[in-house]
Amino acid sequence: MVTLMVIGLLWVVTTYLFNGLYPLPYFAKHHATDWLFNGNLYIGFLIMMSGFLGLLRWK
């Protein structure tokens, strides 16, 4: 679960370093003017939250 949190953190850091063009350039190219432009951030935070929920052992 900690692995998911670290992967999510790396995803978000990569997104900030490359201005949203990486790791998935789809969001920056196809959604430049709407709320999905930050899709990479949403994915990164979802990965981190799944790791956090796994740490809590919710069933």
C-alpha positions as CSV (number, residue, x, y, z in Angstrom):
1,M,0.0,0.0,0.0
2,V,2.9,2.3,0.7
3,T,4.0,1.5,-2.9
4,L,0.7,2.9,-4.2
5,M,1.2,6.1,-2.2
6,V,4.8,6.5,-3.5
7,I,3.7,5.9,-7.1
8,G,0.9,8.4,-6.7
9,L,3.4,11.0,-5.3
10,L,5.8,10.4,-8.2
11,W,2.9,10.7,-10.6
12,V,1.9,14.1,-9.2
13,V,5.5,15.4,-9.1
14,T,6.1,14.3,-12.7
15,T,2.9,16.1,-13.7
16,Y,4.1,19.3,-12.0
17,L,7.6,19.1,-13.5
18,F,6.4,18.7,-17.0
19,N,3.4,21.1,-16.8
20,G,0.8,18.3,-17.3
21,L,2.4,16.8,-20.4
22,Y,3.6,13.7,-18.7
23,P,2.9,10.9,-17.7
24,L,-0.3,11.0,-19.9
25,P,-0.1,13.7,-22.5
26,Y,-3.8,13.0,-23.5
27,F,-5.2,15.5,-21.0
28,A,-3.0,18.4,-21.9
29,K,-3.6,17.9,-25.7
30,H,-7.3,17.2,-25.8
31,H,-8.6,19.1,-22.7
32,A,-6.5,22.3,-22.8
33,T,-9.5,24.5,-21.9
34,D,-11.6,22.5,-19.5
35,W,-11.4,20.9,-16.1
36,L,-9.9,17.7,-17.4
37,F,-6.6,19.5,-18.1
38,N,-5.6,18.5,-14.6
39,G,-6.5,14.8,-15.3
40,N,-2.9,13.7,-14.5
41,L,-3.3,15.2,-11.0
42,Y,-6.6,13.6,-10.5
43,I,-5.1,10.2,-11.4
44,G,-2.1,10.7,-9.1
45,F,-4.3,11.6,-6.1
46,L,-6.6,8.7,-6.8
47,I,-3.6,6.3,-6.7
48,M,-2.4,7.9,-3.4
49,M,-5.9,7.7,-1.9
50,S,-6.2,4.0,-2.9
51,G,-2.9,3.4,-1.0
52,F,-4.2,5.3,2.0
53,L,-7.5,3.4,2.1
54,G,-5.5,0.1,1.8
55,L,-3.5,1.2,4.8
56,L,-6.7,1.6,6.8
57,R,-7.7,-1.9,5.8
58,W,-11.3,-1.0,4.9
59,K,-13.4,-3.9,3.7
